[in-house]
Amino acid sequence: MRKGKLTFVVCVIAVMIVACFPRAGYAEGGTAFTLSKSVESALLDQELEVTVNGNNLKDLYAYEVLITFDPDIVELVKGESKLEGFYIPPKVDNGKMTIAFTQVGKKAGVQGKLALSTIIFKEKAQGNANIKLVSVKALDSSLAATVYSYGTAFVDLQGYEWANTEIEALASSGIIKGTSATTFSPGDNITRADFICLLVRALHLNAEVDGNFNDVEPSDYYYQEVGVARKLGIAQGTGDTLFEPRLSISRQDMMVVAERAMKIAGKMLDESVSDLSSFSDSSEVAAYAAGPLAQLLKEGIIQGYNGMIKPNDTAIRAEAAVIIHRVLNM
């Protein structure tokens, strides 16, 4: 390969990995990318081949693909390109895999339906390898980029299928973040400060912060959001001008602040409802929370568990994601 061509290839790959093109955006139908597997479930030490496919391609000149998998179940053997050009073999980091490819020289990108790359895994243990296509950054021959997003890189959502859609939707929108590049920790408790941050950011609430609770410091990452919530009357503290930001929030307190935030954001609720008698543990709901919980129940924001509302249980991250998603889509 001549030096000029090699320099061009290196530049294209470098831009794909570390930069965003000015014309980059999210795709709206048409072109799509998928994964197909040689077998759904391989035996121990058996190889599993995964193919990255492009459908309805239009001038695809280069691409960068992000795939996630469970590294305790499978390990990478190799990756190969199905197209002629410059291919960067899979780069793996704790269950996240990136592959990249570019054609070389001035030519049109590929068209139609094509297999782009194959990746070979080997089974290490029995179980679901959870191999997922997360995103594809596709470049045309003018080096304009389009991002195709297919979910998140979280590999720990098993057992929380009831919240998967909401978690992935909020994460893709940047409203909620994982606890690492590949984990969401859906069963972890969520703190009072973190839930307030989610509400304020998701509903785009704003106010002049001219003071805060005594246990919220300007250096705290949640200072602005808690200050906004305090100013708007969403967060009223626990008494003695304290907020106790690092304590886990209870389910009923999560509902109460959600109801206040919705009203501030202009989402109308029926304030006439107050009946929670359909829940077997309704007597455990605090007096200040009964009205807000009933209003959210009527709107379908909360639905309970097996006829119980569990008001004093601590809220977990998965529950918080579901509540925020329902609030946004009310």
SULDA-V401652 format. One record per run of one state. SS is the DSSP state (helix for helix, strand for strand, loop for the rest). FROM is the first residue (numbers start at 1). LEN is the number of residues. If there is no record, write none. Layout:
# SULDA-V401652
SS_FROM_LEN + SS_FROM_LEN
This chain:
# SULDA-V401652
loop_1_2 + helix_3_16 + loop_19_7 + strand_26_1 + loop_27_5 + strand_32_6 + loop_38_9 + strand_47_14 + loop_61_1 + strand_62_7 + loop_69_5 + strand_74_8 + loop_82_4 + strand_86_8 + loop_94_2 + strand_96_7 + loop_103_7 + strand_110_14 + loop_124_8 + strand_132_8 + loop_140_5 + strand_145_5 + loop_150_11 + helix_161_12 + loop_173_16 + strand_189_1 + loop_190_1 + strand_191_1 + helix_192_11 + loop_203_20 + helix_223_10 + loop_233_6 + strand_239_1 + loop_240_2 + strand_242_1 + loop_243_5 + strand_248_1 + loop_249_1 + strand_250_1 + helix_251_14 + loop_265_17 + helix_282_3 + loop_285_2 + helix_287_12 + loop_299_6 + strand_305_1 + loop_306_2 + strand_308_1 + loop_309_5 + strand_314_1 + loop_315_1 + strand_316_1 + helix_317_12 + loop_329_2
